[in-house]
């Protein structure tokens, strides 16, 4: 069956209304949580200062919420919670600007890395700001002050008060690039009286896969269309690929036999597993390129590596390319933001973070689009269809645990198959990414059918 063929499946879904006492309890919970949430944001700002920016926006207050244009213009609002969702936006933004050039864009974020990435996507007249906490007053202020003609929520970001305020202000809301794992569906049923009406309030849901579409219908979304994954559409910046190639060339000149395996977007829960398993590899070990999922972990990971007695050099200490002496280090720490394509271009294999602990995995599409095959663990439920497609295409391997996976890569390396096959692997990776592109165009075609969508 073609990946993007829309196919209706009749599934029973409960019809749930939200009692007044549930709304009251939800509101009270947020009022109780708000001071602690703000304290947490302040605490995170100690390592990521961007969290201190525009504090009033957390409650939809302040001058930052004034429109930077006159009332003759309106906007389309896109919410991309964090860095991963924001990095998938460029092809969709390009299609929106082409379809409706008269409208400005508002991009809201929740994390500092997402906010930074969103700011880089703005054109004159566009705005980036924080999404406020899901409190009734804050969400009403959000709608009144920006008055979007349409709101697009990326992937999974459904909030009850947000959806309620959008309904009250007549703003059609669409869940785009939508995904929902079986685990998330089960968890959502615990809060069915709030989440099912929120899902039902969506004007349209544009799912990544047919399996996602079926689960989204069961959660209360209707209508649902399958459009594919925006991350297949993201163009890799040539400058970043050139940077990664220059790093690889520098390494090859200094240490011609050395290969690079990249721990891609590894999370705190997996750090000790990686350190322990890496120590069991036979000498000489590959160069470990470690790129953490969260920037606030950079210093702690460097300390952990040094505590193992290993040498570590940090990307932030280079001007452009690594000096020859760094080729002998045990670990290179990718402590920069926005250079993932360069890291993937440097590496011969990407070891997928979040997949060796039960965390659901990470986006593997970007690695493959850069020509870097992927080793993943058993836990890829957040990207299951993309993972299965990559396995079928021969651009990924799956292992039951990290030790088995690294052993398989060592076997490939010892048999010299990796070096011989690198050119054909690169071609297979790029062909795989190109074969599944086009989601952004399909999504905008569906958005154009929504009543009151800009014409």
Secondary structure, DSSP 8 states (H G I E B T S, - for coil): --TT---------------HHHHHHHHHHHHHHHHHHHHHHHHHTTT-GGGGTTGGGGGT-SGGGS-SS-TT--EEEEE--SHHHHHT-HHHHHHHHHH-TTSEEEEEESSHHHHHHHHTT--TT-EEEE---S-HHHHHHHHHHH--SEEEEETT---HHHHHHHHHTT-EEEEEEE---HHHHHHHGGGHHHHHHHHHT-SEEEESSHHHHHHHHHHT--SEEE---GGGT----HHHHHHHHHHHHHHHHH-TT--EEEEEEE-GGGHHHHHHHHHTS-SS--EEEEEESSGGGHHHHHHHHHHTT--EEEGGG-SSS--GGGGG-SEEE---SS-HHHHHHH-SEEEETTTTTTS-----HHHHHTT-EEEE-S--GGGHHHHHHHHHHTSEEE-SSHHHHHHHHHHHHHTTHHHHHHHHHHHHHHHHHHHT--HHHHHHHHHTTSTT---
